[in-house]
Amino acid sequence: MVAEPISVWDYERLAEEKLDANALAYFAGGAGDEVTLRDNLAAFERRKLRPRMLVDVSSVTTATTVLDTDVSMPVLIAPLAFQRMAHPDGERATARAAASAGTILCLSSAATRSPREVHEACEAKGTRWFQVYVFSDRALTEGLIDEAVECGFGALVLTVDVPYLGRRERDLRIDFRLPEELEPYAERLKGFDATLSWRDLEWLAGYGLPVVVKGLLTAEDARLACEHGAAAVVVSNHGGRQLDGVQASIDALPEVVEAVDGRAEVLLDGGVRRGTDALKALALGARAVLIGRAMLWGLAVNGERGVVHVLELLRAEIELGLALLGCSSPSEVTRAHVT
């Protein structure tokens, strides 16, 4: 039993004790044999930092920008569905925590709170992006986007790695079911638009917001995203929940960065549990990382305060890591700092 959580790992252990088996299987599980799920973590361990000495680090900041938005650290909150399974306040608590911590929340199309509810819960404070699943019912998708735009969300994040849901065997073994009060939110996930193509980026761009393409793992797709107007791309394998056996996100990052070649910002999610993980991603060319499960464990344990504390822990780890690496800000972290 962890008394006082001092790391994301502590929060994960506490969350495992607190969540029921149904919710834990959903949030913790991956696709197939969960090879990619495990490798997302192991791939960070394989990479080693290269600190430089006798550098003036008397003043260190974790602040940076993402799509011209000031953030307190290079850590954003990834879109994660059905957060009310983890805590009654769900996405409202997460959004308030992100605003309090000075970072960006990406709200899922499969959220259990609407864009307007989340906007109002934050009293319009903070920056939010809206993650887009394109459902077979385009009117449903368009209605959610319209609401997000009306509520001042700052970008649209198109998730492109889910033409169909991956086979998540933990869910199958436990016969996963949403709690009855959340069942209406699952209806929309019964049909994704499998005809989605690169032309749909141009449709999304018509809303007048930056478009972020989430779920890329190859140079070929990164180039196509840039050619179709993406403002940013997220290197992601959906937390190991879609196609098992693909590369860990951090392993795919260098080729995507090279292919983008400065035409768009590059973000990463998958396997981030420490501030040093974020630093390794920055060294390989990411602008920032997104956290999903790490945030979720904080939410499950202590609601809004748990998410705030997770973000505080990661920010403190990044600050110390920068200083020990010999960097005074995220912008000073380069390829020379990792091997």
C-alpha angles and dihedrals in degrees: 000000000000110000101193118010112232098169142027088258090059090052090050092054092048091047091052088057094046104042121079117244093257095055094040092054091051097047099037101039133094139193126289115332090351091240092143092043090059095039092056086068098036093051091064090052091053091060119076129203121236109212123199121217137219093029120142104251097156088122118041129172129188093197121120140147132255117194088346092305118126113236129180093232140000092265123101129178114254124222109269125177131230098011092167087074086069099041133000093240092050117166094007090063092046092049093050090048092051091049091048092050093048098243139112127271119207108206117212124233083228093055121136090226125058123241089253094051090051092046092051093045088060093046086234091299121137135018123285134185125200120228113216126214108181105224126200084250098068090185089064091051093047092048092055092047092048090053092049092049091049090051093054102254108172105218143009116235112202112203106210104177098075112075081137131007116264120247103263105189098190087062092048094049093051093039090237116221130175115238109269094251090057098045094100089063091058095058093079091056093063092083129037121180102251091185091071112137141172089271088070090069087067090051091052092046087060088076088071097241130112111270119223118195112214125193106042124145104163139066090231093060092041090058091048091050091054092046090054095051106265112167091201140000130213117217100217144144092198092260091299091298101117122041110012116216098038122126122285109258094246090052091054094045100085096055092047092050090050093048094047090051095189097310092114137010116264122219130178138209133178129083100012109150103140138045087241088060088059090050091052090052091049090050090055092052108274118139092210142335132241124222125208114157092030089059093042093058090055091048092050094050102043112355117227093354090052092054091046090051093050089052091047091051092050093046091051091048091050092048093051091042092053092051094048090045090055097249128123096199141011090260090066094060109104142172088270089069097067138050 
